[in-house]
Amino acid sequence: MTGGPRVLGTAERPASRILLAEDDRLIADLVGAVLGAAGYEVLAAPDGAAALTAAREARPDLVLLDLRMPALDGWAFARAYRDLPGPHAPLVLLTTASDAAEHAAALGAAGWLAKPFDIDDLVAAVDRELGRA
């Protein structure tokens, strides 16, 4: 998948902007629809490089980050994102890694969700990180 970020699931009055760095379009579309229905604006990037550009321009309130992506993986994205000036949104990893907790700790992520994840768990994690829990 190539190209720049896409806005998914935009609510009329979004409470917060979420950057979704996810190369699987089906997952991105599902997450965008679910979080859009929950009142969030979701900006989806198909790879880490597009996500870094979007983070720089859009200043998200939360980043949902896949670790395994083309162009720039989640690890490289997290390092480059932390090097950007200004406030940084919390990172929540979306991963199939069996050692997700260790990856989250190593990246300084606020949390993680194991793929496949439950939709209710996704919304709860986002709500918690953005203070809507």
BAZAKE-986362 format. One line per field, with one value per residue: residue number from 1; residue in one letter; chain; x, y, z of N, C-alpha, C in turn. Coordinates in nm, 4 decimals. Layout:
<pts>
seq: [NUM | ...]
type: [A | ...]
mol: [A | ...]
n.east: [X | ...]
n.north: [Y | ...]
n.up: [Z | ...]
ca.east: [X | ...]
ca.north: [Y | ...]
ca.up: [Z | ...]
c.east: [X | ...]
c.north: [Y | ...]
c.up: [Z | ...]
</pts>
This chain:
<pts>
seq: [1 | 2 | 3 | 4 | 5 | 6 | 7 | 8 | 9 | 10 | 11 | 12 | 13 | 14 | 15 | 16 | 17 | 18 | 19 | 20 | 21 | 22 | 23 | 24 | 25 | 26 | 27 | 28 | 29 | 30 | 31 | 32 | 33 | 34 | 35 | 36 | 37 | 38 | 39 | 40 | 41 | 42 | 43 | 44 | 45 | 46 | 47 | 48 | 49 | 50 | 51 | 52 | 53 | 54 | 55 | 56 | 57 | 58 | 59 | 60 | 61 | 62 | 63 | 64 | 65 | 66 | 67 | 68 | 69 | 70 | 71 | 72 | 73 | 74 | 75 | 76 | 77 | 78 | 79 | 80 | 81 | 82 | 83 | 84 | 85 | 86 | 87 | 88 | 89 | 90 | 91 | 92 | 93 | 94 | 95 | 96 | 97 | 98 | 99 | 100 | 101 | 102 | 103 | 104 | 105 | 106 | 107 | 108 | 109 | 110 | 111 | 112 | 113 | 114 | 115 | 116 | 117 | 118 | 119 | 120 | 121 | 122 | 123 | 124 | 125 | 126 | 127 | 128 | 129 | 130 | 131 | 132 | 133]
type: [M | T | G | G | P | R | V | L | G | T | A | E | R | P | A | S | R | I | L | L | A | E | D | D | R | L | I | A | D | L | V | G | A | V | L | G | A | A | G | Y | E | V | L | A | A | P | D | G | A | A | A | L | T | A | A | R | E | A | R | P | D | L | V | L | L | D | L | R | M | P | A | L | D | G | W | A | F | A | R | A | Y | R | D | L | P | G | P | H | A | P | L | V | L | L | T | T | A | S | D | A | A | E | H | A | A | A | L | G | A | A | G | W | L | A | K | P | F | D | I | D | D | L | V | A | A | V | D | R | E | L | G | R | A]
mol: [A | A | A | A | A | A | A | A | A | A | A | A | A | A | A | A | A | A | A | A | A | A | A | A | A | A | A | A | A | A | A | A | A | A | A | A | A | A | A | A | A | A | A | A | A | A | A | A | A | A | A | A | A | A | A | A | A | A | A | A | A | A | A | A | A | A | A | A | A | A | A | A | A | A | A | A | A | A | A | A | A | A | A | A | A | A | A | A | A | A | A | A | A | A | A | A | A | A | A | A | A | A | A | A | A | A | A | A | A | A | A | A | A | A | A | A | A | A | A | A | A | A | A | A | A | A | A | A | A | A | A | A | A]
n.east: [0.0845 | 0.0583 | 0.1056 | -0.0298 | -0.1571 | -0.4974 | -0.8122 | -1.0222 | -1.3367 | -1.4334 | -1.5764 | -1.8526 | -1.8011 | -1.5173 | -1.3713 | -1.1071 | -0.7994 | -0.6778 | -0.3954 | -0.3485 | -0.1226 | -0.0932 | -0.0515 | -0.2240 | -0.4997 | -0.7658 | -0.7793 | -0.7204 | -0.9418 | -1.1531 | -1.0832 | -1.0898 | -1.3635 | -1.4898 | -1.3766 | -1.4414 | -1.7196 | -1.7291 | -1.6763 | -1.4291 | -1.1709 | -1.0021 | -0.6952 | -0.5481 | -0.2463 | -0.0577 | 0.1958 | 0.5042 | 0.6550 | 0.4693 | 0.3079 | 0.4785 | 0.5045 | 0.2356 | 0.2055 | 0.3721 | 0.2426 | -0.0324 | -0.0482 | -0.1423 | -0.3567 | -0.3292 | -0.1449 | -0.1921 | -0.0111 | 0.1236 | 0.3739 | 0.5064 | 0.5596 | 0.5815 | 0.8353 | 0.8970 | 0.9370 | 0.7492 | 0.9225 | 1.1266 | 0.9654 | 0.8747 | 1.1155 | 1.1902 | 0.9645 | 0.9747 | 1.1916 | 1.0917 | 1.0027 | 0.8087 | 0.4921 | 0.4273 | 0.2149 | 0.0660 | 0.1682 | 0.0122 | 0.0535 | -0.0293 | -0.0204 | 0.1046 | 0.2986 | 0.4314 | 0.5581 | 0.4565 | 0.4177 | 0.6786 | 0.7865 | 0.6284 | 0.7077 | 0.9802 | 0.9602 | 0.8477 | 0.5760 | 0.2306 | 0.0589 | -0.0686 | -0.2266 | -0.3122 | -0.3136 | -0.5342 | -0.7613 | -1.0218 | -1.3006 | -1.4323 | -1.2315 | -1.0434 | -1.1748 | -1.2075 | -0.9374 | -0.8505 | -1.0293 | -0.9498 | -0.6797 | -0.7206 | -0.8636 | -1.1381 | -1.2555]
n.north: [-0.1161 | 0.2166 | 0.5726 | 0.8752 | 0.9833 | 0.9008 | 1.0367 | 0.8885 | 0.7843 | 1.0320 | 1.2274 | 1.4561 | 1.6529 | 1.6128 | 1.4798 | 1.4320 | 1.3936 | 1.1150 | 0.9446 | 0.6818 | 0.4453 | 0.2115 | -0.0582 | -0.2483 | -0.2364 | -0.3203 | -0.3449 | -0.0796 | 0.0543 | -0.0575 | 0.0192 | 0.2973 | 0.3378 | 0.2436 | 0.4041 | 0.6537 | 0.6464 | 0.6543 | 0.9135 | 1.0236 | 1.1742 | 1.0167 | 0.9739 | 0.7967 | 0.6355 | 0.4652 | 0.3626 | 0.3897 | 0.6158 | 0.7889 | 0.8225 | 0.9624 | 1.2061 | 1.2870 | 1.3086 | 1.5204 | 1.7273 | 1.7182 | 1.7001 | 1.4923 | 1.3689 | 1.1207 | 0.8304 | 0.5402 | 0.2625 | 0.0394 | -0.2070 | -0.3435 | -0.2321 | -0.1112 | 0.0983 | 0.2638 | 0.1242 | 0.0572 | 0.0907 | 0.2593 | 0.4746 | 0.5587 | 0.6441 | 0.8563 | 1.0181 | 1.0944 | 1.2596 | 1.4839 | 1.8291 | 1.9814 | 1.9040 | 1.5583 | 1.3012 | 1.0311 | 0.6929 | 0.4001 | 0.0686 | -0.1507 | -0.4754 | -0.7996 | -0.9217 | -1.1467 | -1.0608 | -0.8091 | -0.6336 | -0.5885 | -0.4641 | -0.2333 | -0.1117 | -0.0680 | 0.1197 | 0.3282 | 0.3459 | 0.4164 | 0.2072 | -0.1083 | -0.3142 | -0.6400 | -0.7921 | -1.0251 | -0.7748 | -0.6963 | -0.5003 | -0.3460 | -0.3348 | -0.1832 | 0.0692 | 0.1292 | 0.1487 | 0.3690 | 0.5669 | 0.5722 | 0.6600 | 0.9116 | 1.0390 | 0.9983 | 0.7950]
n.up: [0.0000 | -0.0865 | -0.0724 | 0.0735 | 0.3967 | 0.4927 | 0.5766 | 0.8004 | 0.9230 | 1.0226 | 1.2628 | 1.3136 | 1.5079 | 1.6180 | 1.9100 | 1.9603 | 1.7785 | 1.6121 | 1.5071 | 1.2979 | 1.2322 | 1.0162 | 0.8034 | 0.7001 | 0.5177 | 0.5621 | 0.8429 | 0.9077 | 0.7925 | 0.9440 | 1.2101 | 1.1738 | 1.1135 | 1.3471 | 1.5537 | 1.4541 | 1.4743 | 1.7464 | 1.7963 | 1.7325 | 1.5305 | 1.2768 | 1.1319 | 0.8890 | 0.8115 | 0.5688 | 0.6080 | 0.7960 | 0.7188 | 0.5945 | 0.8163 | 0.9875 | 0.8529 | 0.8639 | 1.1416 | 1.1959 | 1.0619 | 1.1384 | 1.4157 | 1.6163 | 1.8842 | 1.9838 | 1.8982 | 1.7218 | 1.6691 | 1.4438 | 1.4564 | 1.2522 | 0.9509 | 0.6104 | 0.4549 | 0.6834 | 0.9840 | 1.2911 | 1.5103 | 1.4086 | 1.3349 | 1.5913 | 1.7120 | 1.5376 | 1.5630 | 1.8318 | 1.8132 | 1.6914 | 1.7332 | 2.0001 | 2.1667 | 2.2299 | 2.1290 | 2.3116 | 2.2502 | 2.1351 | 2.0893 | 1.8222 | 1.7697 | 1.6655 | 1.8022 | 2.0400 | 2.2628 | 2.3335 | 2.5525 | 2.6419 | 2.4157 | 2.4115 | 2.6519 | 2.5953 | 2.3921 | 2.5224 | 2.5150 | 2.5797 | 2.5993 | 2.4722 | 2.2246 | 2.1453 | 1.8305 | 1.6892 | 1.7964 | 2.0303 | 1.9487 | 2.1443 | 2.3370 | 2.2001 | 2.1716 | 2.4432 | 2.5265 | 2.3755 | 2.4673 | 2.7376 | 2.7189 | 2.6151 | 2.8039 | 2.8248 | 2.9547]
ca.east: [0.0000 | 0.1371 | 0.0285 | -0.0310 | -0.2609 | -0.6382 | -0.8977 | -1.1232 | -1.4248 | -1.4372 | -1.7005 | -1.8849 | -1.7285 | -1.4256 | -1.3184 | -0.9622 | -0.7472 | -0.5971 | -0.3166 | -0.3392 | -0.0148 | -0.1303 | -0.0417 | -0.3326 | -0.6115 | -0.8879 | -0.7716 | -0.7300 | -1.0803 | -1.2333 | -1.0495 | -1.1418 | -1.5096 | -1.5279 | -1.3400 | -1.5214 | -1.8516 | -1.7122 | -1.6574 | -1.2907 | -1.1231 | -0.8934 | -0.6122 | -0.4781 | -0.1265 | -0.0316 | 0.3311 | 0.5656 | 0.6987 | 0.3490 | 0.2637 | 0.5654 | 0.4621 | 0.1055 | 0.2268 | 0.4341 | 0.1466 | -0.1646 | -0.0369 | -0.2484 | -0.3683 | -0.2941 | -0.0952 | -0.2061 | 0.1075 | 0.1623 | 0.5197 | 0.5589 | 0.5072 | 0.6828 | 0.8937 | 0.9520 | 0.8610 | 0.7034 | 1.0376 | 1.1895 | 0.8703 | 0.8749 | 1.2391 | 1.1821 | 0.8563 | 1.0257 | 1.2879 | 1.0203 | 0.9793 | 0.6718 | 0.4325 | 0.4138 | 0.0980 | 0.0982 | 0.1664 | -0.0470 | 0.0941 | -0.1188 | 0.0824 | 0.0885 | 0.4149 | 0.3983 | 0.6201 | 0.4078 | 0.4402 | 0.8196 | 0.8026 | 0.5644 | 0.7949 | 1.1022 | 0.9287 | 0.7844 | 0.4355 | 0.1321 | -0.0073 | -0.0660 | -0.3366 | -0.2685 | -0.3960 | -0.6563 | -0.8116 | -1.1654 | -1.3383 | -1.4603 | -1.1018 | -0.9836 | -1.2413 | -1.1750 | -0.7985 | -0.8448 | -1.0994 | -0.8649 | -0.5630 | -0.7626 | -0.9361 | -1.2842 | -1.2987]
ca.north: [0.0000 | 0.3386 | 0.6950 | 0.9525 | 0.9500 | 0.9179 | 1.0641 | 0.7836 | 0.7915 | 1.1661 | 1.2656 | 1.5959 | 1.7314 | 1.5177 | 1.5137 | 1.4214 | 1.3426 | 0.9951 | 0.9015 | 0.5365 | 0.4004 | 0.0707 | -0.0897 | -0.3371 | -0.1466 | -0.3682 | -0.3044 | 0.0670 | 0.0931 | -0.0982 | 0.1077 | 0.4291 | 0.3382 | 0.2259 | 0.5213 | 0.7643 | 0.6342 | 0.6888 | 1.0570 | 1.0626 | 1.1912 | 0.9216 | 0.9954 | 0.6698 | 0.6383 | 0.3270 | 0.3210 | 0.4761 | 0.7432 | 0.8716 | 0.8535 | 1.0667 | 1.3302 | 1.3228 | 1.3503 | 1.6531 | 1.8258 | 1.7126 | 1.7051 | 1.4085 | 1.3563 | 0.9825 | 0.7541 | 0.3948 | 0.2299 | -0.0965 | -0.2170 | -0.3984 | -0.1574 | -0.0781 | 0.2326 | 0.3003 | 0.0405 | 0.1245 | 0.1282 | 0.3771 | 0.5838 | 0.6072 | 0.7218 | 0.9812 | 1.0978 | 1.1523 | 1.3641 | 1.6024 | 1.9255 | 2.0025 | 1.7965 | 1.4296 | 1.2228 | 0.8962 | 0.5847 | 0.2717 | -0.0275 | -0.2538 | -0.5691 | -0.9438 | -0.9708 | -1.2143 | -0.9838 | -0.6727 | -0.5513 | -0.5492 | -0.3652 | -0.1089 | -0.0516 | -0.0218 | 0.2385 | 0.4293 | 0.3542 | 0.4219 | 0.0788 | -0.1928 | -0.4067 | -0.7539 | -0.8276 | -0.9481 | -0.7142 | -0.6782 | -0.3615 | -0.2786 | -0.3081 | -0.0721 | 0.1941 | 0.1528 | 0.1933 | 0.5055 | 0.6527 | 0.5840 | 0.7435 | 1.0486 | 1.0934 | 0.9862 | 0.6704]
ca.up: [0.0000 | -0.0933 | -0.0699 | 0.1962 | 0.4928 | 0.4573 | 0.6911 | 0.8147 | 1.0378 | 1.0786 | 1.3290 | 1.2892 | 1.6068 | 1.6799 | 2.0411 | 1.9530 | 1.6515 | 1.6276 | 1.3928 | 1.2896 | 1.1439 | 0.9939 | 0.6607 | 0.6592 | 0.4878 | 0.6268 | 0.9831 | 0.9114 | 0.7661 | 1.0585 | 1.3220 | 1.1407 | 1.1253 | 1.4881 | 1.6328 | 1.4024 | 1.5363 | 1.8875 | 1.8068 | 1.7067 | 1.3937 | 1.2562 | 1.0151 | 0.8677 | 0.7283 | 0.5283 | 0.6434 | 0.8958 | 0.6617 | 0.5813 | 0.9519 | 1.0415 | 0.7883 | 0.9205 | 1.2807 | 1.1908 | 1.0119 | 1.2008 | 1.5616 | 1.6743 | 2.0291 | 2.0135 | 1.7833 | 1.7230 | 1.5903 | 1.4070 | 1.4586 | 1.1266 | 0.8363 | 0.5102 | 0.4439 | 0.8141 | 1.0769 | 1.4120 | 1.5923 | 1.3477 | 1.3484 | 1.7296 | 1.7339 | 1.4609 | 1.6211 | 1.9564 | 1.7768 | 1.6452 | 1.8412 | 2.0435 | 2.2463 | 2.1642 | 2.1674 | 2.3572 | 2.1522 | 2.1718 | 1.9873 | 1.7699 | 1.7270 | 1.6803 | 1.8757 | 2.1654 | 2.3704 | 2.3117 | 2.6714 | 2.6423 | 2.3082 | 2.4558 | 2.7528 | 2.5293 | 2.3121 | 2.6057 | 2.4730 | 2.6877 | 2.6078 | 2.3526 | 2.1987 | 2.0647 | 1.7150 | 1.6660 | 1.9190 | 2.0440 | 1.9196 | 2.2710 | 2.4000 | 2.1260 | 2.2114 | 2.5841 | 2.5348 | 2.3213 | 2.5644 | 2.8560 | 2.6889 | 2.5840 | 2.9169 | 2.8113 | 3.0222]
c.east: [0.0894 | 0.0452 | 0.0332 | -0.1441 | -0.4009 | -0.7142 | -1.0089 | -1.2115 | -1.4328 | -1.5747 | -1.7268 | -1.8076 | -1.6306 | -1.3723 | -1.1668 | -0.9235 | -0.6532 | -0.5245 | -0.3031 | -0.2327 | -0.0310 | -0.1292 | -0.1506 | -0.4586 | -0.7428 | -0.8916 | -0.7883 | -0.8739 | -1.1717 | -1.2095 | -1.1042 | -1.2919 | -1.5531 | -1.4970 | -1.4114 | -1.6599 | -1.8469 | -1.6812 | -1.5166 | -1.2674 | -1.0023 | -0.8245 | -0.5267 | -0.3612 | -0.0876 | 0.1090 | 0.3894 | 0.6097 | 0.5807 | 0.2966 | 0.3484 | 0.5302 | 0.3302 | 0.1201 | 0.2828 | 0.3310 | 0.0181 | -0.1627 | -0.1473 | -0.2454 | -0.3287 | -0.2450 | -0.1169 | -0.1047 | 0.1273 | 0.3151 | 0.5785 | 0.4893 | 0.6191 | 0.7299 | 0.9616 | 0.8719 | 0.8251 | 0.8162 | 1.1022 | 1.0963 | 0.8777 | 0.9998 | 1.2319 | 1.0750 | 0.9031 | 1.1275 | 1.2210 | 1.0022 | 0.8321 | 0.6156 | 0.4155 | 0.2929 | 0.1438 | 0.0869 | 0.0973 | -0.0151 | -0.0199 | -0.0268 | 0.0420 | 0.2034 | 0.3734 | 0.4561 | 0.5838 | 0.4336 | 0.5840 | 0.8477 | 0.7448 | 0.6527 | 0.9212 | 1.0797 | 0.8703 | 0.6386 | 0.3442 | 0.0624 | 0.0039 | -0.1932 | -0.2836 | -0.3669 | -0.4173 | -0.7095 | -0.9633 | -1.1969 | -1.3650 | -1.3313 | -1.0312 | -1.0432 | -1.2080 | -1.0327 | -0.7850 | -0.9116 | -1.0126 | -0.7480 | -0.6000 | -0.8542 | -1.0862 | -1.3375 | -1.3862]
c.north: [0.1229 | 0.4576 | 0.7602 | 0.9109 | 0.9767 | 0.9497 | 0.9604 | 0.8154 | 0.9277 | 1.1937 | 1.4133 | 1.6871 | 1.6397 | 1.5688 | 1.5202 | 1.3641 | 1.2263 | 0.9677 | 0.7510 | 0.5011 | 0.2501 | 0.0409 | -0.1847 | -0.2523 | -0.1910 | -0.3284 | -0.1533 | 0.1132 | 0.0593 | -0.0045 | 0.2478 | 0.4394 | 0.3312 | 0.3507 | 0.6473 | 0.7649 | 0.6698 | 0.8376 | 1.1066 | 1.0883 | 1.1002 | 0.9527 | 0.8708 | 0.6887 | 0.4944 | 0.2756 | 0.4232 | 0.6109 | 0.8386 | 0.9118 | 0.9646 | 1.2026 | 1.3780 | 1.3718 | 1.4916 | 1.7598 | 1.8314 | 1.7240 | 1.6248 | 1.4100 | 1.2172 | 0.9177 | 0.6061 | 0.3430 | 0.0809 | -0.1005 | -0.2610 | -0.3310 | -0.1351 | 0.0666 | 0.2765 | 0.2181 | 0.1188 | 0.1700 | 0.2562 | 0.4980 | 0.6440 | 0.6899 | 0.8566 | 1.0739 | 1.1664 | 1.2636 | 1.4910 | 1.6992 | 1.9256 | 1.8891 | 1.6699 | 1.3556 | 1.0887 | 0.7958 | 0.4635 | 0.1764 | -0.1207 | -0.3585 | -0.7150 | -1.0037 | -1.0323 | -1.1400 | -0.8355 | -0.5827 | -0.5023 | -0.4448 | -0.2308 | -0.0376 | 0.0062 | 0.1058 | 0.3521 | 0.4504 | 0.3529 | 0.2883 | 0.0022 | -0.2754 | -0.5162 | -0.7754 | -0.9783 | -0.8959 | -0.7030 | -0.5302 | -0.2844 | -0.2451 | -0.1916 | 0.0609 | 0.2277 | 0.2053 | 0.3374 | 0.6022 | 0.6774 | 0.6787 | 0.8895 | 1.1075 | 1.0889 | 0.8628 | 0.7013]
c.up: [0.0000 | -0.0849 | 0.0659 | 0.2875 | 0.4395 | 0.5851 | 0.6901 | 0.9340 | 1.1018 | 1.1378 | 1.3003 | 1.3832 | 1.6786 | 1.8130 | 2.0352 | 1.8176 | 1.6803 | 1.4967 | 1.4012 | 1.1873 | 1.1269 | 0.8448 | 0.6116 | 0.6415 | 0.5527 | 0.7744 | 0.9942 | 0.8904 | 0.8843 | 1.1773 | 1.2967 | 1.1588 | 1.2716 | 1.5695 | 1.5831 | 1.4640 | 1.6845 | 1.9065 | 1.7845 | 1.5587 | 1.3787 | 1.1243 | 0.9982 | 0.7724 | 0.6959 | 0.5586 | 0.7406 | 0.8433 | 0.6461 | 0.7187 | 1.0133 | 0.9820 | 0.8473 | 1.0641 | 1.2869 | 1.1552 | 1.0940 | 1.3528 | 1.6298 | 1.8267 | 2.0767 | 1.8851 | 1.8110 | 1.6231 | 1.5704 | 1.4067 | 1.3255 | 1.0093 | 0.7361 | 0.5250 | 0.5733 | 0.9154 | 1.2035 | 1.5025 | 1.5393 | 1.3550 | 1.4879 | 1.7592 | 1.6639 | 1.5183 | 1.7484 | 1.9291 | 1.7247 | 1.7610 | 1.8840 | 2.1230 | 2.1626 | 2.2195 | 2.2224 | 2.2428 | 2.2138 | 2.0577 | 1.9508 | 1.7091 | 1.7449 | 1.7623 | 2.0083 | 2.2861 | 2.3592 | 2.4316 | 2.6773 | 2.5340 | 2.3510 | 2.5578 | 2.6882 | 2.4488 | 2.3955 | 2.5689 | 2.5955 | 2.7053 | 2.4785 | 2.3462 | 2.1083 | 1.9510 | 1.7170 | 1.7988 | 1.9135 | 2.0241 | 2.0485 | 2.3451 | 2.3325 | 2.1719 | 2.3563 | 2.6006 | 2.4858 | 2.4188 | 2.6882 | 2.8300 | 2.6638 | 2.6902 | 2.9065 | 2.8814 | 3.1413]
</pts>
